[in-house]
């Protein structure tokens, strides 16, 4: 399994477990649009997303909220998603 993200590349030959680990590692990654290629069984997934969000400051906390629909522009293989929705809420706690 080869997983590539914009600005990052990682090789992993552990099959489906590697894909699950890579997906879990991307859960908090701002570059979470994931382009996945599995050279063992020739499957791939190339999503394209548009992120809509808002940053709000409340007291000493900064909230970054967004939703990002991702549409697969190229895919091959069983179980490859055609549409995904990625959402997140990040909080930064400013010092006193």
N, C-alpha and C positions, 0 to 999 in steps of 0.2 A: 504494500500500500504506500503510495506517495501522496502526501498532502501538501498543497501549496496555497499560501495566502499571499496577497499582495505585500511585497516587502519581506517575505519570510518563506523559507522552504524547509521541509522536514521529510526525511525518509524513514519508513517503518515497514518492516516485512512481516508484521504479526497478524495480518488479515483483518477480520471484522473487529477483533478486540482492539487493534490499533486504531481503527476508524472511530470506535466509541471513545477511546482515550483522547484522540485528537479533537473530537467534537466537544468533549468535556473541557479540555484545555482552552477551547475557544469561547466558552460561555461568557467569560469576563474580558474578552479581548476586543478592543475597538476595531480590529481588522477581521472581524468574525465572518465576513463574507468569505466562504470557504470554497475553493476550487479543489475538488477531489478527483484523483486519478488512481485507479487500481489496475496496475499493469499485469497482474496475475490472471484476471478474468475480463480485462478490457472494458471495465465500466468507468464512467466518469460523470461529473456533475459540475456545471459552470453557472452559478447564479449571478443575477444582476439585481441590485436593490436600490431603493430610494429611501433615505432616512429623513423622517420628520420629527423634530424634537424641540425642546424648550429648556433653557437654563433659568432657574429661579433661585434667588438668594432669600433665605428666611432666617433672620438673626445671624448666628455664626455658622449656619449650614448652607451649602450650595447644592442644589438638586439639579441633576441632569437627567431628563426623562426623554425617551424617544421610542418610536415604533418604526420598523423598517420592513415593508413587504419585499420579499425577494422572489423574483421570477426566474426560473431556470431557462437560460437561453440555449444551452446545449446539454443533453443528457443521453446516456445509454446504460441500460441494465435494469434489472428488477429492483424495485425498492428505491429508486432515485426520485427525490421529490420534484414536483413541477412548480409548486408554490410553497413558500415558507413565510412565517411572520416572526421577526426577531424584535423583542422588546427588552427594555432595560431601564432601571432606575439606579443611578450612581449618586452617592452622597459624599461630599467633602466637608469635613469638620475643620473649620478655621481655628487657629490658636487664639487665645485671649489677648 
